[in-house]
Amino acid sequence: MILLNERFLERDEVTIDIEDRGYQFGDGVYEVIRIYNGACFAMDAHIERLRRSAEQIEMILPYTLTELEENLLKLVEKNNIKTGIIYVQVTRGAAPRAHHFPEGSSSVLVAYVQSLDRPLTKIRNGVKVTLTEDIRWKRCDIKSLNLLGSVLAKQKAKNKGFEEAILHRDEVITEGSSTNVFIIKDQAIYTHPANNLILNGITRNKVLKIAREKKFQVVEEPFTIKELLNADEIFITSTTIEITPVIEIDQTVIAGGQPGPVTCILQKEFDKLL
Ligand code: PLP
């Protein structure tokens, strides 16, 4: 079943207007929430980020956050999903085509669930990634439907047979095309600060909390391509790939081609939260 605003419908009963602004302009925001054992992981943080994303684009959500949370939980139950994800998006709704905000349109919320196993092989063995220029706009903190910059970067990685594209603005590493990036050097953990150039990942924040609890030094400051390539360990994080070690960047082997010890400690602690 699909959630369309407040209604639960079969997929073939759902219709989206051809003038929906999400469809024509990418004028909307979204979230991806993990389901483990039939329960939603970090639901409050995702709802709060959706609220913030909507606020940043001056879009009013169709109903309250409490109602949204209740409806998403019902959606998971109705579909009887054990391990998977919820995708929820809200657009500025349908209106005659014009770039500026329409008057009197109502936002449209669509959510669906999908079974998706944890990518345990990648989490255990690590992945290879490529480096590519960050060509996205300067509001990457908004989880907006405009994903072309990420789509093109991810395709570059895929063409090379790699899992992810790590993005850089000039010499500075920002994040991955759909992940946050962390490096470890001399036991200290570095990641880009949560500003307008990255999405402040929910998994990122869980990792930072764990790292501080485990008394690692945490540095939320920009680091360079050179520092990335010279790191002792690298890992990427997201709702779907959790904490995934990076073992190679283009031709450079990281941590001897294996998940590093600090990464493994963080993974073990993260697993306890699930
Ligand atoms: N950065 C970008 C650009 C993303 O698209 C995502 C997730 O889709 C992330 C980071 C990771 O965010 P989260 O941990 O909330 O899934």
Boltz pocket constraint, residues with backbone or C-beta under 6 A from the ligand:
constraints:
  - pocket:
      binder: B
      contacts: [[A, 32], [A, 140], [A, 150], [A, 175], [A, 176], [A, 177], [A, 178], [A, 179], [A, 180], [A, 198], [A, 199], [A, 200], [A, 201], [A, 202], [A, 203], [A, 204], [A, 237], [A, 238], [A, 239], [A, 240]]
      max_distance: 6.0
